[in-house]
Structure formats: structure tokens, C-alpha cells
């Protein structure tokens, strides 16, 4: 790839307990261009989340290299580059003792960003996710979908280059999930961020992604890389009638099914 | 998507029924007791009527009992204040090192279950007869349980919350102050409420041993002179102190622990 923004070289991760060594990820190579939407698809428990957490600087890799914008960062994202990433967790992971707005300012506080524009930034992000009327509401007063949207706003408030989403719609009911997946598409169009999203839902991946990487079961390796050549203007509620969409869905389902056998 | 504010049931909290119902209950209990005691013809030395208890105790209160009431109140209040501060401080220090937590938890549990009031005669031997030692007694009765609960609160934190902080590059101090500490608040208040129980026990028992001041001392006096009404009255006064303390803690808790788990 010509202008890859993120290059992953042979990233591996294993966990050591007293008796044995568990290989979770084995030799992942990946290249992601700027403003691309990449989905990682795979069966449950195959190390996708672990991989995303390595990208997000939450855990270090055991070996391999992460190259961000031509700078080799090694096995672990150093603290100074953490502000380039925004992480969205599976279970919103909001701090229950803070209001929605204060959850957003939490990011800015932790990253020591003291800007007079902070207040405006928080309002802007809440507007992008459609929750500008809920700034002073506590998480326990919000629905699951709303909490997750606050989580997305929180991951965007410090204006990162890359948005990492770990199965953000996994904990939601089917209707909310579908609705939010279109919202994520809109957010991506509006903000033009590079997005890496882990999901186990094939249709979701086809709706949102430019490219899909399919992970094998444990220990995770990349088995397939799929170019989702559905034009952007056809990615809407009518996508289920799209021929290419259905072809790809069929193929991917076959791959995933066979890998589980 | 609706943009209405979530309906907050504020009326539930300010409903006058909340304080009318317990008062009515109390009145009913008192009336029933009054009738039962009169009808049963039991000797007033054994069980006086509630009206007699009230009459005699109010006289005593206006005379000198108010002084002892305030004395106990001061001892319990100050002792609890120190215990809360000390308990939380010790827990904060110990929670920093995993090995310390493992080592110290059984010791703290031991301190909680051992009746500290049994040490009071020994303390008189070590420290003499300064009446303010009672504050120390309340302190050693309450600190272990507060420390134990606070320690549990500090160490029982969801991994996802720590991952959230790590994804933002938060420092250890930031994580403790802005994540671990607020997260522990429900547990901390549970510990403080339990401490309230031990505080009244400690204070009254100290009165028994040290004498000269306090409601416990007055109960001993009244017993000697068979002033049964005042005995019951003093017991009720002690209960009122405990109740007031508990209510103060509960009110503060409502302001601090705004979220429901």
C-alpha cells in the first residue's frame, strides 16, 4: 500500500501463566491508510479485542512493530502517541459518577489538555452523536444506545487521528444496533477519521468498511483480506438489496463458518 | 430519535409521606406500649410507661442530662471523624502495593471482629484517666471496619475502567484520584455506616469504665438509685445520637454517591 498511515509488522501476543504460555495473536501484518474504515471480523474469543487493545496502547505486544505515520513505535504505543487514538469500549465503560459532558471532559483531563476551546469541543462532539440535550445527564439515566454514543463522543473529543472501536454495538439490542451502525457511518463521513472496528457481525462490517480483515480462531492470524467494493453512495438502508453486498456476505459467511469447524 | 429529557422522578424523593409514615409508626408504637404497660400493671421499677419515661427524662435532661448527652455526642462525632480520616488514609496507602493488601487484610479483619471495648480497662492502665481517651476508644473501635471497607472499595475496580484510564495515558495519581477513589465511594460509605454502630458501643462502654461523665456513667448512677425511667430515657438518648450520626452520613452519601450501580 502506498500511503499507509498505520503499518503493523508481525505483531504477536502471548500470555504467560505459571504452567503454560498462551499464544493469543501470532504474527499479524496489517496496513491501514488514512481515513480508511477497516473492520476486523472473526469468531468470539479469537484475540480481536486483544489486538485492538495493543493498537490502543492499553496492553503491549509481545513482539513485532507498530509503525505510525512512518515512525516505528516498537511493541507498545508510547504515552506521547496515545492522544492520536480514541478507544470505544464494548460496554460503553462510562464513569457512572460523572455526567455525560463530564465523561467527555475526563478524556481531556487525563490527557492534560487545558484549552479554552474544551467546552465548545465537548458540545460539538455531543452534537455529532445527537446528544446535545443530554450533557448534564448521568449514565444510569441513559439507554444503552445513548450510553454507547456518549462513549463514541468521548473517544472523539480530543480529536484523535484514529478511532478504535471494540465491538461497540455488541451489547445492544438488534434494532438499536442497526440504527447506531448507520450513525457510525455518518460520524465517519463527518469526521473523516481513520477507523479500525472489531465486530462479529458480517452485515455491519460490509456496511461500514472499506476493507475487512478476517481473523482465524485462537491463536489469531489473518486468514483473509477483503476489499469491500461497494460505493459509498450505496451504503444506506437499501444496502441489503445491493448485489455486491449479498455476494460478499455469502462469501464471508462461508469463510467464517468453515473456520469454526 | 426522541430528544426529550429523561423523566426524572424528583417528586418521589421530596414526598412528605417519607417522613410522615415513620412518625406515625412511632406514635402508634408509643401508644400501644403505653396502653399495654398500664393494663399489665407491671411495676414501674421494671418497666415504666412511655409517658413516665418521657416526663422523668425531660426533667433530668433540663437539669444535667443535656450536658452528658452533648458530651457523648462530641466524643462519638469527633472519634468518628478521626476514624474516617485515618481509616481512609491507611487504606489509600496500603492499596498501593498488592503485597501489602494481601498481608494486612487478615490483620484488619482480626481488629474488626475483636471487641475493642475489651481493651478499655487496659487502656486505662497504659494511658491513665484522661476523659478524652474516650475519643481514642471510639477511634480504635471504628477505624478497622472503615479501613477494611475502604480497602475493598479501592481494590475492587473493574478492569475495563483501568483500561479506559490507560488508553488515555493517565498517570498513577490521576487514576487513583479520578477513577479508583470515586469508584470506591459506595463501599466507603458502607464502612462508615457500620462504623457508626461501633462508635456508640465504644463511647458508652468507655463511660462505664471511666465513669464521671457521659450517658453510660449516668445509666450506672440511675441504676444505683433505681431511677428506672431515666435509665430507659438515657438509652433512648444514646440511640438518638446513633440515629443522628447515621442520618448525617446517609445525607452526605446521597450527595456523593449520585449513581446507582
Interface residues (C-beta under 8 A of the other chain):
Chain A: X53 X56 X57 X58 X79 X82 X83 X85 X87 X89 X91 X93 X95 X96 X97 X106 X107 X109 X110 X111 X130 X133 X134 X137 X138 X139 X140 X141 X142 X179
Chain B: X1 X3 X5 X6 X8 X160 X161 X163 X164 X165 X166 X167 X168 X169 X170 X174 X178 X179 X182 X183 X185 X257 X258 X259 X260 X261
